[in-house]
Amino acid sequence: MAFHVGTDDLPYADNFGGIEGVRLKLLLADVEGGVFVVRILFTPAVELATHHHTGAVHAFTLSGEWSYLEYPESPPSVAGSYLYEPPGSTHTLKVADTTTRTRTRSS
């Protein structure tokens, strides 16, 4: 069955995870399948705590720039970038200090 949602009609959760500068919008939650699709807005210079993903992550960057501190040799994610992370990934996400606003969509 198809699923459609007008994302502009859904609210953002401000300061998601208790972190100022992180706004998260839940687009889809399939708890049984372990699939979550979110849209995240980050303010410049936001750094998330090191965290672990039990499932795969697919991220598409809509604007801005961010990277993982553990992988300085990898290019940063910028507008148009797609990133795949296998299950079990652990990393620290850092938004560039100079970006105006970073938007990502991930599942």
C-alpha positions in Angstrom: 0.0 0.0 0.0 1.3 3.5 -0.8 2.0 6.0 1.9 1.8 9.8 1.4 2.3 12.6 3.8 2.4 16.3 3.4 5.6 17.0 5.3 4.9 20.7 5.6 1.9 19.7 7.7 3.9 17.8 10.3 5.5 19.5 13.3 9.2 19.6 14.3 10.3 18.5 17.8 12.5 21.4 18.9 15.8 20.6 20.8 15.4 16.9 20.0 17.2 14.7 22.4 17.7 17.7 24.7 20.2 19.2 22.2 19.7 22.9 21.4 19.8 23.5 17.7 18.4 20.1 16.6 14.9 20.0 15.2 13.5 16.6 14.2 10.3 15.8 12.2 9.1 12.2 12.2 7.9 11.2 8.8 7.4 7.5 9.2 7.8 5.0 12.1 7.6 1.3 11.4 8.4 -0.1 14.8 8.0 -3.7 13.9 10.2 -3.4 10.8 12.7 -1.2 12.6 12.4 1.6 10.0 12.2 5.3 10.9 12.3 8.2 8.4 13.0 11.6 9.8 13.9 15.1 8.6 16.4 16.9 10.7 17.4 20.6 10.9 20.7 21.4 12.5 22.0 24.9 13.4 25.7 25.7 12.6 28.3 24.0 14.8 26.0 21.5 16.4 27.8 18.4 17.6 25.9 15.2 18.6 27.1 12.9 21.3 28.8 9.8 19.9 26.0 7.4 19.2 25.4 3.9 17.8 22.8 2.8 15.2 21.5 -0.8 15.5 19.9 -0.6 12.0 21.1 0.7 8.6 21.0 4.5 8.0 20.3 6.2 4.7 20.8 9.9 4.8 20.3 12.5 2.1 21.6 16.0 2.7 19.3 18.8 1.4 21.5 21.8 2.4 24.5 22.7 4.6 27.5 20.6 5.5 28.3 18.0 8.1 30.7 15.2 8.8 31.7 12.5 11.3 34.6 13.4 13.6 35.9 9.8 13.5 36.4 9.9 9.7 38.3 13.1 8.9 39.6 11.6 5.6 36.0 11.2 4.3 34.5 14.1 2.4 31.8 16.1 4.2 28.2 15.5 3.4 26.9 18.6 1.4 23.7 19.4 -0.5 23.0 16.4 -2.8 25.1 13.9 -0.9 23.8 10.5 0.0 25.2 8.5 2.8 24.7 4.8 3.7 25.8 3.4 7.1 25.6 -0.3 7.8 24.0 -1.5 11.0 26.3 -1.2 14.0 27.8 2.1 13.0 29.1 4.3 15.8 30.0 8.0 15.2 29.9 11.6 16.2 28.1 13.9 13.9 29.4 17.5 13.6 27.7 20.3 11.6 30.2 22.7 9.9 30.7 25.9 11.9 30.2 28.0 8.7 27.0 26.5 7.4 23.8 28.6 7.5 21.5 25.7 8.1 21.8 22.0 7.5 18.8 19.8 6.5 19.0 16.1 6.2 16.5 13.4 5.6 17.3 9.9 6.7 15.8 6.5 7.3 
